[in-house]
Amino acid sequence: MVVAVVGLIVLGLLVAAGVVLDRRHSEYGEFFPGRFPEKLTYCDGRDYLRGGPAARTEVDLEGGMLVAVGRTPGGATVFRPEHLAVVAGETLCSTVIWVADPDDTHLVSYALSGGP
């Protein structure tokens, strides 16, 4: 009887762990997302896919500044351009966002995937 109860508890824990891992993979594109996951969700649930790294001084923002707007699961800071159009009181979503590494010298770009 005790073995059956323990077996059911272990089975329940495995199913719960599978559900959590599946949710994390569908949200970030990885089972264990780090500072720079494959996919980020930002701006009203839109998906952004990881691009390549660039030196912060090389990022061309057409004279604009970056504004911190959140963090990745691994603790890196998410940035968007400061100057975005505002329509009907809402800021439009940027097609590209950046994530800074801890030493803040490199940015990894993320591009909008799909449409609204």
C-alpha positions in Angstrom: 0.0 0.0 0.0 2.8 2.4 0.9 4.7 1.6 -2.2 1.6 2.4 -4.4 1.1 5.8 -2.6 4.8 6.7 -3.0 4.6 5.6 -6.7 1.6 7.8 -7.3 3.3 10.8 -5.6 6.4 10.3 -7.7 4.3 9.9 -10.9 2.4 13.1 -10.0 5.7 15.0 -9.4 7.1 13.8 -12.8 3.9 14.9 -14.6 4.0 18.3 -12.8 7.7 18.7 -13.7 6.9 17.8 -17.4 4.2 20.4 -17.5 6.4 23.1 -16.1 9.3 22.3 -18.5 6.9 22.2 -21.5 5.6 25.6 -20.5 9.1 27.1 -20.1 10.1 25.6 -23.5 7.1 27.1 -25.3 7.6 30.5 -23.6 11.4 30.8 -24.0 12.4 28.2 -26.7 14.5 26.4 -24.1 13.9 24.1 -21.2 16.3 26.0 -18.9 16.5 29.6 -20.2 19.5 31.7 -19.3 20.4 35.3 -19.7 19.8 35.2 -23.4 17.0 32.7 -24.2 16.0 31.8 -27.8 12.7 33.5 -27.5 11.4 36.4 -25.3 7.8 37.6 -24.9 7.5 41.3 -24.7 5.1 44.1 -25.7 1.6 42.7 -25.2 2.7 39.0 -25.6 4.5 39.3 -28.9 7.4 36.9 -29.5 10.9 38.1 -30.2 13.6 35.7 -31.5 17.3 36.0 -30.5 19.7 37.5 -33.1 23.4 38.1 -32.7 25.5 40.0 -30.2 27.0 43.4 -31.0 29.2 45.8 -29.1 27.1 48.5 -27.5 28.9 51.2 -29.3 28.0 49.6 -32.7 24.3 49.6 -32.1 22.7 52.2 -34.4 19.6 53.6 -32.8 19.5 56.7 -35.1 20.6 58.9 -32.2 18.1 57.4 -29.8 18.8 56.2 -26.3 17.9 52.8 -24.8 15.4 52.4 -22.0 15.3 49.4 -19.6 11.9 47.7 -19.8 12.4 44.4 -18.0 14.6 41.4 -17.3 15.2 38.0 -18.9 14.7 34.8 -16.8 18.5 34.8 -16.3 18.6 38.4 -15.0 19.9 40.3 -18.0 18.3 43.6 -18.7 15.9 44.1 -21.7 16.1 47.4 -23.5 14.0 49.2 -26.2 14.6 52.5 -28.0 13.5 55.5 -26.0 11.7 57.3 -28.8 8.8 55.2 -30.1 5.6 56.5 -31.6 2.6 56.8 -29.4 -0.8 56.1 -30.9 -4.0 56.5 -28.9 -2.0 56.8 -25.7 -0.1 53.5 -26.2 3.5 53.1 -27.2 4.0 51.0 -30.4 6.0 47.9 -30.2 9.6 48.0 -31.4 10.6 45.5 -34.1 13.9 45.1 -32.4 14.8 45.0 -28.7 18.2 44.4 -27.0 19.3 42.4 -24.0 22.5 43.6 -22.2 25.0 41.2 -20.7 26.0 41.8 -17.1 29.1 43.9 -17.9 26.8 46.1 -20.1 29.3 46.2 -23.0 27.5 44.0 -25.5 23.9 43.8 -26.5 22.1 40.8 -28.0 19.4 41.8 -30.5 15.9 40.2 -30.6 13.7 40.7 -33.6 9.9 40.6 -33.6 8.5 37.3 -34.9 5.2 37.5 -36.7 2.7 40.3 -36.6 0.2 41.7 -34.2 
